[in-house]
Structures are given as structure tokens and as C-alpha cells.
Amino acid sequence: MKRIRIGIAVAIMGMIGIGIYANMVSAVNVSWDFEDEHKPSWTAIYENADMSIETEDDGNHYLKLSYNGNENRGRKYYDVKVTDINTKGVIQADYDIMYSNTDTEKDGEIQFKNRSGPGISETTMVSRLGKNMGYFRTHNESGKLIAVKDIADRTLEIEEGKWYSVKFIVDLDNGKQSIIILDRDSGELLSNCEYADTIDTGKNINMITFSSGTDMCLDNVKIYNSKAEKGYIYGSPYISAASKNKYHLLGQNSDGSLTALPVGDTTWSLEMERDGISVDSPTARIIVGSQPEPGPVILKAERSTNEGIIEEKYIVNVSK
């Protein structure tokens, strides 16, 4: 599908690999939107995954992955390799995803791995993102399951049959991962989790897979080397009296799609002071009093990084 919201192209990443290590590449930029109705040439590693192209009511096509019931040496799940890769730097997976069953444990994943052979001892899990008992989850540096938080710092629950746009950004050089999740249809930002530690550091990635024991519906999958070229402020352009609005500074790639900015500290301010209006510098929360001076104000974000200062401005219209 070619549905794009607020500059967001969605793409996806895969999971485990088995004994296919040839033809690795140092850089990657691959994508699938499934509008040609052809199944991708992804590899079902344990030969127990079914792939089918499905059609929504509006004519949009997407890929459905399913476990076909053929248990492989105790594995009641499938691993589908998306692409060969052998790289470090910043790798980003963009994808739309829909789950038909959310009440399962440690399921519906995308995995970034370093694998030297088919055995478990020869596989290092670098980073992973999936679902667990109805919510999105990832893992910290010790491998412990961690719930993904929404923008209100609550556990981000998953609705069955709902499409989500996911951006999973893994900085291999610094051992950090960031997660951006949006409502695919409305473009609403649901989660922005920056700079968590990856499970393993100092490793390159040579395999990206999708893994699950239940159905995964995917669309607009893109895997590529990512670099933030500038900032992007997300939030409402309108705010009224006696209210508060929170804003987020995200990154943008050269094509306008969202990504994570380099690690750094962000401060927020109003470019010009206005009676009855203020902004909390660390949290980007605009506070409007009961009798504000109406009209547009300019919200400014500055992030100080090792690569310099990133500055973005955003016009917010204030009404009584």
C-alpha cells in the first residue's frame, strides 16, 4: 500500500536466519508495498510460514504471514528472513503492522541479529520489537522484556485489527534503539521512545527477520540505512485557554520520513514572550492561562548533540 501520513513512510523488518550467509551487503535500501500482488522473495527459514497477499475493502494490498502448523524441532513459530545485510551504523525498519491475535506471549516480532551459524549459540540477538499479551514490547540490554510506553508514559496497548505504523531505529555504533509508533490511518503519534540500550552492543547485523506463532499483517515495509537530516516538531497547531499541549521533537530523513535524532538534550522555549502563555523547557508542554493574549506564537526546540545544534520552530495558534 502507498498510504503515507505526515511524512511517514512505513516499512518493516524481519527476524531470524538459518544458514544463508552469502551475498551480504554493507548498505541496504529495500522496500515492498505489495501493490503488484506478488509475494516477496523472503525466506521462510524453518519452512513453516505461509505468505499470502490480501486485499482491504479500499483495494489496498498487504502481506499476511501465518504459521502453517508444521512444528520444526519444537519450534511452533515461523522465522522469515527479509533481506541479507552486513552492516553497522544506523539501520531503520519502517512498516505498517496489524495483529489479529494480541493475547500471546513474546510474539509478532521483528528481529535484528548477528548470526554465524544455524545454532542458538551462534546467534546474537541485537534488537527486537514485538507484542506481548496485548501490548507492544521490546527488550533491554539484559534481554528483559520491557513494555513500550505511549506519549502519556502508559503501556501502549494493541487493538486487534488496527493498523499501526512503526519506525524501529537501531544505532549499532552506539548500542541504542528508538521506537516511533503512529496510528496508520490518522497519523497520530502514539509512542516516541528514544535511545534505549540494545540487547547487545558492538555487533553488526547480518540478518533481519519477522518471527511469530500467530498471524502478522504487514504493509509498506522498508529497511534502510538512516540519517536524520533535520528536526520535525509534532503536536497540535491549535491550543485554547486553560489547556496544556505537549510537543515532540523527532527527526526527518532526506525523503521527509520520520526517524530518531542524534542523542542529545532538548530545550523548548517561545521565541517571543506572550501574556498568559508559557512553555515548560524540559517537557515541551505549553501552558495557556485562562486569559491569554490570542494569536500565533512560535515554539522553538533546540537539541544539542555531538554533531552540533538542531533547531526547529513551530507556529501554534492560541485562542481564548
C-alpha positions in Angstrom: 0.0 0.0 0.0 1.2 3.5 -0.7 -0.6 5.3 2.1 1.6 7.9 3.7 0.8 10.1 6.7 2.6 13.2 7.9 5.7 12.4 6.0 5.8 8.8 7.3 6.7 6.0 5.1 6.3 2.7 6.7 8.4 -0.2 6.5 9.3 -3.4 8.2 12.0 -5.6 9.4 12.4 -9.3 9.7 13.8 -11.8 12.0 15.9 -14.9 12.2 18.1 -16.6 9.6 19.4 -20.1 9.2 22.3 -21.0 7.1 22.3 -18.4 4.3 25.2 -16.1 4.8 26.4 -15.4 1.2 25.8 -12.3 -0.8 25.9 -10.0 2.2 25.8 -6.2 1.6 27.3 -3.4 3.6 24.4 -1.0 2.9 20.8 -1.7 2.4 17.7 0.1 1.0 14.9 -2.3 0.1 11.1 -1.8 0.2 7.8 -3.6 -0.6 4.3 -2.1 -0.8 2.7 -5.3 -2.3 0.6 -3.4 -4.8 1.8 -5.6 -7.6 0.1 -8.5 -5.7 3.3 -10.6 -5.8 4.6 -12.3 -2.7 8.1 -11.1 -1.8 11.1 -13.4 -2.2 11.6 -13.6 1.6 13.0 -16.8 3.1 10.8 -19.0 5.4 13.8 -20.4 7.4 12.1 -23.3 9.1 9.7 -23.9 6.1 6.6 -23.4 8.3 5.4 -20.0 7.2 2.6 -19.3 4.8 2.7 -16.0 2.9 -0.4 -14.5 1.1 -1.4 -11.2 -0.5 -4.6 -9.9 1.0 -6.9 -7.1 -0.1 -8.7 -4.5 2.0 -12.1 -3.1 1.2 -10.5 0.0 -0.4 -8.4 -2.1 -2.7 -5.1 -1.8 -0.8 -2.9 -4.9 -0.8 -0.8 -6.2 2.1 1.2 -9.3 3.1 -0.1 -11.8 5.6 2.3 -14.1 7.4 0.9 -17.2 9.1 2.3 -20.3 11.0 1.2 -23.4 8.9 1.3 -25.8 11.9 4.4 -27.7 10.8 6.4 -27.8 14.0 10.2 -27.7 13.3 12.3 -29.3 16.1 10.0 -27.9 18.7 9.5 -24.5 17.0 5.9 -23.7 16.9 6.6 -20.4 15.2 8.0 -19.1 11.9 11.1 -17.1 11.1 11.0 -15.2 7.8 14.2 -13.6 6.6 13.6 -10.3 4.8 17.0 -9.4 3.4 20.7 -10.1 3.6 22.7 -7.4 5.3 26.1 -7.0 6.9 26.4 -3.5 8.3 26.8 -1.2 11.3 25.7 2.4 11.6 22.0 3.3 11.9 19.6 0.8 10.5 15.9 1.7 10.3 12.9 -0.6 9.6 9.6 1.2 8.7 6.5 -0.9 8.4 2.7 -1.0 8.9 1.5 -3.8 11.0 -1.8 -5.3 12.1 -2.4 -8.2 14.5 -5.4 -10.4 14.5 -4.5 -12.0 17.8 -2.9 -10.0 20.6 -3.2 -12.3 23.6 0.0 -14.2 23.1 3.4 -14.0 24.8 6.6 -12.7 23.1 5.2 -12.9 19.7 4.8 -10.9 16.4 8.4 -9.7 16.3 10.9 -8.0 14.1 14.4 -9.0 15.0 17.9 -7.6 14.2 20.5 -10.4 14.6 24.1 -11.3 14.1 24.3 -14.9 13.1 27.4 -17.0 12.3 25.6 -20.4 12.1 22.3 -22.2 12.4 22.6 -22.9 16.2 21.2 -20.8 19.0 24.7 -20.5 20.4 25.8 -19.0 17.1 23.1 -16.3 17.1 23.4 -12.9 18.9 20.1 -11.0 19.3 21.0 -7.3 18.9 17.5 -5.8 19.0 13.8 -6.8 18.8 10.3 -5.4 18.9 7.0 -7.2 19.0 3.9 -7.8 21.2 3.2 -9.5 24.5 -0.3 -10.1 26.0 -1.9 -7.2 24.3 0.8 -4.5 24.3 3.9 -3.5 22.3 7.2 -4.6 23.9 10.9 -4.6 23.4 13.9 -5.9 25.4 16.6 -4.0 27.4 20.3 -4.7 27.4 19.9 -7.7 29.7 17.2 -9.2 27.4 14.4 -8.4 29.9 11.0 -7.7 28.4 10.1 -4.0 28.5 6.7 -2.6 27.7 6.7 0.2 25.1 5.2 3.4 26.5 2.8 5.8 24.8 3.3 9.5 24.8 1.5 9.8 28.1 4.0 7.3 29.6 1.5 4.5 29.8 1.8 1.0 28.4 0.9 1.1 24.7 -1.9 -1.4 24.3 -2.6 -3.0 20.9 -6.1 -3.1 19.3 -6.8 -6.3 17.3 -7.5 -5.5 13.6 -5.9 -2.0 13.8 -3.1 -0.8 11.6 0.0 0.7 13.2 2.9 2.5 11.5 6.2 1.5 13.2 9.6 3.0 12.8 12.3 1.0 14.6 15.7 2.7 14.5 18.8 0.9 15.7 22.1 2.7 16.2 24.6 -0.1 16.1 27.6 2.1 16.7 26.3 3.4 20.0 24.2 0.5 21.1 20.9 2.4 21.1 17.4 1.9 19.8 14.5 4.2 19.2 10.8 3.4 18.5 8.2 5.6 16.8 4.7 4.3 16.5 1.7 6.0 14.9 -1.9 5.3 14.1 -1.6 4.5 10.4 -4.9 5.9 9.3 -4.9 9.2 11.3 -1.2 9.8 11.6 -1.5 10.4 15.3 1.8 9.9 17.2 1.2 7.1 19.8 4.7 6.4 21.0 8.1 8.1 20.9 10.7 6.1 22.8 14.3 7.3 22.3 17.7 5.8 23.0 17.1 2.7 24.9 20.0 0.3 25.1 20.0 -2.6 22.6 20.3 -6.1 23.9 23.9 -6.4 22.5 26.4 -3.8 21.6 29.4 -3.7 19.3 27.8 -6.1 16.8 27.0 -5.6 13.2 23.7 -7.0 11.8 23.7 -9.7 9.2 20.1 -10.9 9.4 16.7 -9.2 9.8 13.6 -11.3 10.2 9.9 -11.4 11.2 9.1 -14.1 13.7 5.7 -15.2 15.2 3.5 -18.1 16.1 0.4 -16.1 15.0 -0.6 -14.0 12.0 1.2 -10.8 11.2 -0.2 -8.5 8.5 2.4 -6.2 7.0 2.5 -3.3 4.6 4.8 -0.6 3.3 8.0 -2.4 4.5 11.2 -0.6 4.1 14.7 -1.3 5.5 17.5 1.1 5.0 20.5 3.0 6.4 19.1 6.0 8.1 20.4 9.5 8.9 18.4 12.4 10.4 18.9 15.5 8.2 16.8 17.8 10.3 14.2 18.0 13.1 10.4 17.8 13.0 8.1 19.1 15.7 5.0 17.0 16.2 1.9 18.4 18.1 -1.3 20.3 17.7 -1.1 23.7 15.8 -4.0 24.9 17.9 -4.4 25.4 21.6 -7.1 27.2 23.6 -7.4 28.9 27.0 -6.9 26.9 30.2 -5.3 24.0 28.4 -1.9 22.2 28.1 -0.4 20.6 25.0 2.8 18.5 24.8 5.1 18.6 21.7 7.8 16.2 20.5 11.0 16.8 18.5 11.5 14.0 16.0 14.0 13.6 13.2 13.4 13.6 9.4 15.4 11.7 6.8 16.3 13.3 3.4 13.0 12.0 2.0 10.9 13.5 4.8 10.1 10.3 6.6 10.4 10.3 10.4 13.4 9.0 12.3 15.3 9.5 15.5 17.6 12.5 16.0 21.1 12.1 17.3 21.4 11.7 21.1 21.3 15.0 22.9 19.5 17.3 25.3 16.4 19.2 24.0 15.2 22.5 25.4 11.9 24.3 24.5 11.1 28.0 24.5 8.8 30.6 23.0 10.6 32.8 20.5 8.8 35.8 21.9 7.1 36.1 25.3 3.3 36.3 25.3 1.0 37.2 28.2 -0.8 34.2 29.7 1.3 31.6 27.7 4.4 29.7 28.8 6.3 26.5 27.9 8.0 24.1 30.2 11.5 23.9 28.9 12.3 20.2 29.6 9.0 18.7 28.7 7.7 20.9 25.8 4.4 21.4 27.5 2.7 24.7 26.5 0.6 26.1 29.3 -2.1 28.6 28.5 -3.8 30.6 31.2 -7.5 31.5 31.5 -7.0 34.9 29.8 -4.2 34.5 27.2 -3.3 37.0 24.6 -4.7 35.3 21.5 -2.8 34.8 18.2 0.1 32.8 16.9 3.2 32.0 19.0 6.4 30.5 17.8 7.5 27.4 19.7 11.3 26.7 19.4 13.1 23.5 20.0 16.9 23.2 20.3 18.8 19.9 20.6 22.5 20.0 21.5 24.3 16.9 20.1 27.9 15.9 19.3 27.2 16.8 15.7 26.0 20.4 16.6 22.8 22.1 17.5 19.5 21.2 15.8 16.9 23.9 15.9 13.3 23.8 14.7 10.4 26.2 15.0 6.6 25.6 15.0 3.7 28.0 14.9 1.0 27.4 17.4 -2.3 29.4 17.3 -3.7 30.3 20.7 -7.4 31.2 21.2 -9.4 32.4 24.2 
